[in-house]
Amino acid sequence: MRNHTVTIDESPAGPMLTFAPIFNATNAFIDRHIEEGRGNKFAIYSASAEVTYAQLTERVNRSANVLHDFGSSQRLLMVVKDRPEFFYLFWGAIKAGLVPIPVNTLLRAEDYQFLMVDSGAAIVVYSPDLVEPIEAALETLDEAPAHVLTAHGKGSFMELMAAADIDFEALPTAAQDDCFWLYSSGSTGNPKGVVHAHQDMVFTSELYARRILGVTETETCFSAGKLFFSYGFGNAMTFPLWVGATTVLSEARTTPEMTFDVIERFRPTIFFGVPTLYAQQLHLMDSVMPDLSSVKFCCSAGEALPADVYQRWKDKTGIDILDGIGSTEALHIFISNRHDDTQPGSSGKPVPGYAIRIVDKDTKPVAPGEVGALQVRGGSTAKHYWNRPDKTAETMLGNWLNTGDVYYQDNDGYYVNYGRSDDMFKVGAMWCSPFEIESCLIAHPKVLEVAVVGRDDDEGLIKPAAYIVLRNPEDADPSLEDELKAQCKAELAGYKYPRWIEIVENLPKTVTGKIQRFKLRSRV
Ligand code: 3UK
């Protein structure tokens, strides 16, 4: 068996992947393409550069040489925007036996200070425009990392790479060795370092990207979610690299306008977005209709895609959106809709190769149709959080991963999201899912975004409250409030209509676009 070899057996329980005893993911995702004759093919399109597989391989080797000289088995904190350097650093580190830790590029100095201390990284590489928060964070440290460099520009890591050798033999790692970390933002508390192995990227790329989406080397992928977010990390890096396809990178902040510009310029065949972005894009399409003719299909994850947004997108563009649920801990999507099997408003069915169960408080499977806690088991799940035995014990239950989500399986076998366990609330002893009420409200033509939380009424009993962003702020008037309440009363169980409707300019969100309902709960 060669060092990059993975063999796949089709068993009744799903595909079984076996790895060569020595397995360094860089051989499988980068070097293999040279042997397979893709050297002259483009791996990356971006505003700053176009990069072929041959150039990518050479630059990863140069980067591995620089990093290996810094010291093997160290950790490398990457605060790097979506540009080709991200690839050189990430794969060069893995090839040289270091552990890369890509982190969010939109944070403040205090956050970087936390990440530097928590990760104990000996090397920090950052995009030059982030110099202010990075330097401010470095100043607060008792002990500075041994090497701090910008990714590109004068005196940068790219300059060291230019002077380095173009050959490098991958370190003889194993498929289950620790390979890279991603930080999980979480809705509360400090982020947690999620430790992933070499094999985890292979499982997500093979089981979800190749087999469910059908990504092949002829595709061009564009992800609105950035590379530091494990959704974007798969969509825009490991998936195209696994099959020898092309990715489109943009370091610009994600806005509907930016996504339309990139799609028209680089003509991707697959677009990966998140629900709030699809809603904003639809709104923008009322005034400018972009040319989306290159896009064969779209994907959505990060939070549940309301059926209404799915349908309006389909009506307006003719393009399908495949919703699937994934997480940083599982690395990518493990329940998904399919090209030929989509149930709008649901997350779809398990991706073969993953085991899924919905359980009650005693970890007993619930009866069909009952809501419970969603758990997943599969080859890509993280075994632990860095330095957080308490959180590891709560989340990693043997081989099962507790997602923190509430789900039920409908009569046709589709998995339906009922919100986060901590966003759920009871009205008159009956469970209320914010998502169900939000899906009803967002179907109103004047509503752009909505979030529902439980709020105490005069009697201290919880009732739904809705926070709404309007398409046109001028539409705010009391009759609209009545109309929205009436719409919910007509379509939902009586107790679920929102007793309060607050029109707001925007909703609090995490950097990955998830609504922070806990912030709205404390706002009253
Ligand atoms: C929620 C969804 C309903 C759910 C992610 C795809 O979002 C990702 O990772 P995170 O670690 O958050 C995980 C949590 O987000 N969620 C994600 N997708 C859906 N809820 N429907 C969905 N389709 O609460 C989950 O536990 O930020 C998504 C791929 C990789 C990812 N990291």
Residues whose N, C-alpha, C, O or C-beta is under 5 A from the ligand:
A	BS01	3UK	S230 Y231 S300 A301 G302 E303 A304 L305 D323 G324 I325 G326 S327 T328 E329 L331 H332 I333 T403 D405 N417
